[in-house]
């Protein structure tokens, strides 16, 4: 966590000095949104488009939610397609179609994991509208999910889902740079669905009607052998030290899960979407004889050089059934209009 992030979450008094800049940021964001956002649905948008995003910096759980919703929609007979910016990827050209055989260095970790976990067609492009056009042109889909993109105002959307971290919530409530918010909390009044990741740390009026999701750890999976060990009791020998490696927007949630296990925990945090190499582990002095644990999103970037002590934490997303039913009803209404 950076110095500024710590100040946001501790609500440091000196941040008020940045408040005038935050007001300017909000004004510029409002002007940009007014100039770019289209109120009219494009004639060539042949499927409902749902944007899943957040109003704050850092990870909130958007990607696990998108994966689970894609799987739920498929179970109910829908044919979802997915678009993403492809954070962390560097493709020779765009739009890029992504599947389980793609090069994660080109697609980015999130897009690759989404494609592998869902089997849905996935297209990435820094211009999400271009990714959407390619998806609809080349694939047979009847609903589109956008991984992030709430502030990509050029992208028309039928429905918006905002994901909120239950522990951090909105921090000090200020917009960048005095706080972590990309848009003010009042933006929540405009979206169709709000999902809180975990139980809210405190009651907030804006979240009164929000749904909740829970990330439940299920097993530790070895990157080389595929061996699974239940996330319960003591999956490794007592006396082992867990070496938690992450390149996440909010690694503290991941570390907190691992703290449930009866081991000493040493953490190694890299920038969000960091492209791992074997040298990263050597330079950090990570012990080759002690378990290395990471998220599944980070694991897809470590497969080529994984050792037998590399494991990832497999989690299950539990959603409220009422939220899923309301969302499907919204999708059907958009399709019928």
VEXDREN-2710 file (C-alpha; in Angstrom, 1 decimal):
% VEXDREN-2710
k/r/px/py/pz
1/UNK/0.0/0.0/0.0
2/UNK/1.5/3.4/-1.0
3/UNK/1.9/6.4/1.2
4/UNK/-1.1/8.1/-0.3
5/UNK/-3.3/5.0/0.0
6/UNK/-2.5/4.7/3.6
7/UNK/-3.4/8.4/4.1
8/UNK/-6.7/7.9/2.4
9/UNK/-7.7/4.9/4.5
10/UNK/-6.5/6.6/7.7
11/UNK/-8.4/9.7/6.8
12/UNK/-5.3/11.9/7.3
13/UNK/-6.2/15.5/8.1
14/UNK/-3.7/17.0/5.7
15/UNK/-5.6/15.5/2.7
16/UNK/-7.9/18.5/2.9
17/UNK/-5.2/20.4/1.2
18/UNK/-5.8/18.4/-1.9
19/UNK/-9.5/18.9/-1.8
20/UNK/-9.5/21.8/-4.3
21/UNK/-7.7/19.6/-6.8
22/UNK/-10.3/16.9/-6.2
23/UNK/-13.1/19.4/-7.0
24/UNK/-11.3/20.2/-10.2
25/UNK/-11.0/16.5/-11.0
26/UNK/-14.7/16.0/-10.4
27/UNK/-15.5/18.9/-12.7
28/UNK/-13.3/17.6/-15.5
29/UNK/-14.8/14.1/-15.1
30/UNK/-18.3/15.6/-15.4
31/UNK/-17.4/17.5/-18.5
32/UNK/-15.8/14.5/-20.1
33/UNK/-18.8/12.3/-19.4
34/UNK/-21.2/14.9/-20.8
35/UNK/-19.1/15.2/-23.9
36/UNK/-18.6/11.5/-24.5
37/UNK/-21.5/9.6/-23.2
38/UNK/-24.3/8.8/-25.7
39/UNK/-27.9/8.7/-24.5
40/UNK/-29.1/6.9/-27.6
41/UNK/-28.6/3.1/-28.0
42/UNK/-26.5/2.3/-31.1
43/UNK/-28.5/0.6/-33.8
44/UNK/-25.7/-2.0/-34.3
45/UNK/-25.8/-3.0/-30.6
46/UNK/-27.7/-6.3/-31.0
47/UNK/-27.3/-7.6/-27.4
48/UNK/-27.8/-6.1/-23.9
49/UNK/-24.5/-4.6/-22.7
50/UNK/-23.7/-4.7/-18.9
51/UNK/-20.8/-2.8/-17.5
52/UNK/-19.3/-4.2/-14.3
53/UNK/-17.0/-1.6/-12.6
54/UNK/-16.3/0.4/-9.6
55/UNK/-16.0/4.1/-8.5
56/UNK/-12.8/3.7/-6.5
57/UNK/-9.2/2.8/-7.3
58/UNK/-7.9/-0.6/-6.5
59/UNK/-9.4/-4.1/-6.7
60/UNK/-12.9/-4.7/-5.5
61/UNK/-13.7/-8.1/-7.0
62/UNK/-15.1/-7.2/-10.4
63/UNK/-13.4/-10.0/-12.2
64/UNK/-14.6/-12.9/-9.9
65/UNK/-18.1/-11.4/-10.1
66/UNK/-18.0/-11.3/-13.9
67/UNK/-16.8/-14.9/-14.1
68/UNK/-19.6/-16.1/-11.8
69/UNK/-22.3/-14.1/-13.6
70/UNK/-21.1/-15.5/-17.0
71/UNK/-21.3/-19.0/-15.6
72/UNK/-24.8/-18.3/-14.2
73/UNK/-26.0/-16.9/-17.5
74/UNK/-24.7/-19.9/-19.4
75/UNK/-26.5/-22.3/-17.0
76/UNK/-29.7/-20.4/-17.8
77/UNK/-29.3/-20.7/-21.6
78/UNK/-27.7/-17.3/-22.4
79/UNK/-24.7/-17.0/-24.7
80/UNK/-22.6/-14.3/-23.0
81/UNK/-19.7/-12.5/-24.7
82/UNK/-17.1/-10.5/-22.8
83/UNK/-15.0/-7.4/-23.6
84/UNK/-12.1/-6.0/-21.6
85/UNK/-9.4/-3.4/-21.9
86/UNK/-6.8/-6.1/-21.4
87/UNK/-4.9/-4.5/-18.6
88/UNK/-1.3/-5.7/-18.4
89/UNK/-1.3/-7.1/-21.9
90/UNK/0.6/-5.9/-24.9
91/UNK/-0.8/-7.4/-28.1
92/UNK/0.7/-6.7/-31.6
93/UNK/-2.7/-5.5/-32.8
94/UNK/-6.2/-5.0/-31.5
95/UNK/-9.0/-6.0/-31.1
96/UNK/-7.6/-9.3/-29.8
97/UNK/-9.7/-12.5/-29.5
98/UNK/-8.7/-14.3/-26.3
99/UNK/-9.1/-18.0/-25.3
100/UNK/-7.4/-20.5/-23.1
101/UNK/-4.6/-20.9/-25.6
102/UNK/-3.8/-17.2/-25.8
103/UNK/-0.5/-15.7/-24.7
104/UNK/-1.2/-14.1/-21.3
105/UNK/1.5/-11.5/-22.0
106/UNK/-0.6/-10.2/-24.9
107/UNK/-4.1/-10.6/-23.5
108/UNK/-3.5/-9.5/-19.9
109/UNK/-4.1/-11.7/-16.8
110/UNK/-7.8/-10.9/-16.2
111/UNK/-8.9/-11.4/-19.8
112/UNK/-7.0/-14.7/-20.0
113/UNK/-8.5/-16.0/-16.8
114/UNK/-12.0/-15.0/-17.8
115/UNK/-11.7/-16.8/-21.1
116/UNK/-10.2/-19.9/-19.5
117/UNK/-12.8/-20.1/-16.6
118/UNK/-15.9/-19.3/-18.6
119/UNK/-15.2/-20.6/-22.1
120/UNK/-17.0/-17.5/-23.4
121/UNK/-15.7/-15.4/-26.4
122/UNK/-13.5/-12.6/-25.0
123/UNK/-12.2/-9.6/-26.9
124/UNK/-9.8/-7.0/-25.6
125/UNK/-9.0/-3.6/-26.9
126/UNK/-7.9/-0.4/-25.1
127/UNK/-10.9/1.0/-27.0
128/UNK/-13.7/-1.1/-25.6
129/UNK/-16.1/0.1/-28.3
130/UNK/-13.8/-1.5/-30.8
131/UNK/-13.7/-4.7/-28.8
132/UNK/-17.5/-4.7/-28.7
133/UNK/-17.8/-4.2/-32.4
134/UNK/-15.4/-7.1/-33.1
135/UNK/-17.2/-9.4/-30.6
136/UNK/-20.7/-8.7/-32.1
137/UNK/-19.3/-9.1/-35.7
138/UNK/-17.5/-12.5/-35.1
139/UNK/-19.4/-14.2/-32.3
140/UNK/-22.9/-15.5/-31.7
141/UNK/-23.8/-13.8/-28.3
142/UNK/-27.0/-12.6/-26.8
143/UNK/-25.6/-10.6/-23.8
144/UNK/-22.3/-8.7/-23.4
145/UNK/-20.4/-8.2/-20.1
146/UNK/-17.7/-5.5/-19.9
147/UNK/-15.0/-6.2/-17.4
148/UNK/-14.5/-2.7/-15.9
149/UNK/-15.3/0.3/-18.1
150/UNK/-17.6/2.3/-15.8
151/UNK/-15.6/5.4/-16.6
152/UNK/-15.2/4.5/-20.3
153/UNK/-18.0/6.9/-21.2
154/UNK/-17.8/6.4/-24.9
155/UNK/-19.0/2.9/-24.4
156/UNK/-22.8/2.8/-24.4
157/UNK/-24.3/0.6/-21.7
158/UNK/-27.8/-0.7/-20.9
159/UNK/-27.1/-1.8/-17.3
160/UNK/-24.4/-0.9/-14.8
161/UNK/-23.2/-2.9/-11.9
162/UNK/-20.9/-1.3/-9.3
163/UNK/-18.8/-3.5/-7.0
164/UNK/-17.8/-2.0/-3.6
165/UNK/-15.1/-3.4/-1.3
166/UNK/-16.9/-4.2/2.0
167/UNK/-14.0/-3.4/4.2
168/UNK/-12.6/-0.2/2.5
169/UNK/-16.0/1.0/1.3
170/UNK/-15.3/4.6/0.0
171/UNK/-12.4/5.3/2.4
172/UNK/-12.5/9.1/3.2
173/UNK/-15.2/9.8/0.5
174/UNK/-13.0/12.2/-1.5
175/UNK/-12.2/11.9/-5.2
176/UNK/-8.7/11.7/-6.6
177/UNK/-6.2/12.9/-5.4
178/UNK/-7.6/13.7/-1.9
179/UNK/-9.2/10.2/-1.8
180/UNK/-9.5/7.0/-3.9
181/UNK/-12.7/7.8/-5.7
182/UNK/-12.9/8.0/-9.5
183/UNK/-16.4/9.4/-9.2
184/UNK/-18.4/10.7/-6.2
185/UNK/-20.5/8.4/-4.2
186/UNK/-23.6/10.1/-5.6
187/UNK/-22.8/8.2/-8.9
188/UNK/-24.4/5.1/-7.2
189/UNK/-27.8/6.6/-7.6
190/UNK/-27.6/6.2/-11.4
191/UNK/-26.6/2.5/-11.5
192/UNK/-29.0/-0.4/-11.7
193/UNK/-27.2/-2.8/-9.3
194/UNK/-24.6/-2.4/-6.4
195/UNK/-22.8/-5.5/-5.1
196/UNK/-20.7/-5.3/-1.9
197/UNK/-17.8/-7.7/-1.7
198/UNK/-18.0/-9.0/1.8
199/UNK/-20.1/-7.7/4.7
200/UNK/-19.9/-3.9/4.9
201/UNK/-17.6/-2.6/7.6
202/UNK/-20.3/-0.1/8.6
203/UNK/-23.8/1.0/7.5
204/UNK/-23.9/3.5/4.7
205/UNK/-27.2/4.8/3.3
206/UNK/-26.1/4.5/-0.3
207/UNK/-25.6/0.7/0.2
208/UNK/-29.0/0.1/1.9
209/UNK/-30.4/-1.7/-1.2
210/UNK/-27.1/-3.3/-2.2
211/UNK/-26.6/-7.0/-2.7
212/UNK/-23.6/-8.9/-1.3
213/UNK/-21.1/-11.4/-2.6
214/UNK/-18.7/-13.6/-0.6
215/UNK/-15.4/-15.0/-1.7
216/UNK/-15.0/-18.3/0.0
217/UNK/-11.6/-20.1/-0.2
218/UNK/-12.0/-23.7/-1.3
219/UNK/-8.6/-25.3/-2.0
220/UNK/-5.0/-24.7/-2.7
221/UNK/-4.0/-26.0/-6.2
222/UNK/-0.5/-26.8/-7.3
223/UNK/0.6/-25.1/-10.5
224/UNK/2.7/-28.0/-11.7
225/UNK/0.7/-31.1/-10.7
226/UNK/-2.8/-29.8/-10.3
227/UNK/-2.9/-31.4/-6.9
228/UNK/-5.7/-29.9/-4.7
229/UNK/-5.5/-29.5/-0.9
230/UNK/-8.6/-28.3/1.1
231/UNK/-8.3/-24.8/2.5
232/UNK/-8.9/-26.1/6.0
233/UNK/-6.9/-27.3/8.9
234/UNK/-3.2/-27.5/7.9
235/UNK/-2.8/-28.1/4.2
236/UNK/1.0/-28.0/4.5
237/UNK/3.3/-29.4/7.1
238/UNK/3.3/-27.6/10.5
239/UNK/6.3/-25.3/10.7
240/UNK/6.1/-24.3/7.1
241/UNK/6.1/-20.6/6.2
242/UNK/3.6/-19.4/3.6
243/UNK/5.1/-17.0/1.1
244/UNK/2.2/-14.9/-0.3
245/UNK/2.9/-13.3/-3.7
246/UNK/0.5/-10.9/-5.3
247/UNK/0.1/-8.3/-8.0
248/UNK/-3.3/-7.0/-7.0
249/UNK/-5.0/-3.7/-6.6
250/UNK/-6.0/-4.7/-3.0
251/UNK/-3.7/-7.5/-1.8
252/UNK/-4.8/-7.1/1.8
253/UNK/-8.0/-9.1/1.2
254/UNK/-5.9/-12.0/-0.2
255/UNK/-3.5/-11.9/2.7
256/UNK/-6.3/-11.8/5.2
257/UNK/-7.7/-15.1/3.8
258/UNK/-4.3/-16.8/4.2
259/UNK/-4.0/-15.5/7.8
260/UNK/-6.7/-18.0/8.6
261/UNK/-4.2/-20.8/8.2
262/UNK/-1.9/-21.8/11.1
263/UNK/1.3/-20.7/9.5
264/UNK/3.7/-17.7/9.6
265/UNK/2.9/-15.5/6.6
266/UNK/5.4/-13.5/4.6
267/UNK/4.1/-11.2/1.9
268/UNK/5.5/-10.0/-1.4
269/UNK/3.5/-7.3/-3.1
270/UNK/4.1/-6.3/-6.7
271/UNK/2.3/-3.6/-8.7
272/UNK/-1.2/-4.4/-10.0
273/UNK/-1.1/-6.6/-13.1
274/UNK/2.7/-7.1/-12.8
275/UNK/4.0/-9.5/-15.5
276/UNK/5.9/-12.0/-13.4
277/UNK/9.3/-13.6/-14.4
278/UNK/11.3/-16.2/-12.6
279/UNK/13.8/-13.5/-11.7
280/UNK/11.2/-11.7/-9.6
281/UNK/11.1/-14.7/-7.2
282/UNK/14.9/-15.0/-7.1
283/UNK/15.5/-11.3/-6.5
284/UNK/13.0/-11.3/-3.6
285/UNK/14.8/-14.2/-2.0
286/UNK/11.7/-16.4/-2.0
287/UNK/12.5/-19.8/-0.4
288/UNK/12.2/-22.6/-3.0
289/UNK/11.6/-25.1/-0.1
290/UNK/8.6/-23.2/1.4
291/UNK/5.1/-22.9/-0.1
292/UNK/4.5/-20.0/-2.5
293/UNK/0.8/-19.0/-2.6
294/UNK/-0.8/-16.6/-5.1
295/UNK/-4.2/-15.9/-6.6
296/UNK/-5.5/-17.7/-9.6
297/UNK/-5.2/-14.4/-11.6
298/UNK/-1.5/-14.2/-10.8
299/UNK/-0.9/-17.9/-11.3
300/UNK/-1.7/-17.7/-15.0
301/UNK/1.3/-15.5/-15.4
302/UNK/3.6/-17.9/-13.6
303/UNK/2.9/-21.3/-15.3
304/UNK/5.9/-21.3/-17.6
305/UNK/8.4/-21.1/-14.8
306/UNK/6.4/-22.6/-11.9
307/UNK/8.2/-24.8/-9.4
308/UNK/6.6/-27.6/-7.3
309/UNK/6.2/-25.3/-4.3
310/UNK/3.9/-22.9/-6.3
311/UNK/0.2/-23.0/-5.3
312/UNK/-2.8/-20.8/-6.1
313/UNK/-5.8/-20.2/-3.9
314/UNK/-9.1/-21.3/-5.6
315/UNK/-12.1/-19.4/-4.4
316/UNK/-15.8/-19.7/-4.9
317/UNK/-18.1/-16.7/-5.3
318/UNK/-21.4/-16.8/-3.5
319/UNK/-24.1/-14.5/-4.8
320/UNK/-27.5/-13.7/-3.5
321/UNK/-30.0/-15.5/-5.7
322/UNK/-32.3/-12.5/-5.7
323/UNK/-29.6/-10.4/-7.3
324/UNK/-29.1/-12.9/-10.1
325/UNK/-32.8/-13.1/-10.7
326/UNK/-33.2/-9.3/-10.8
327/UNK/-30.3/-9.0/-13.2
328/UNK/-31.7/-11.6/-15.6
329/UNK/-35.1/-9.9/-15.5
330/UNK/-33.4/-6.6/-16.5
331/UNK/-31.5/-8.4/-19.3
332/UNK/-34.8/-9.8/-20.7
333/UNK/-36.5/-6.4/-20.5
334/UNK/-33.6/-4.8/-22.5
335/UNK/-33.7/-7.6/-25.1
336/UNK/-37.5/-7.2/-25.5
337/UNK/-37.3/-3.4/-25.9
END
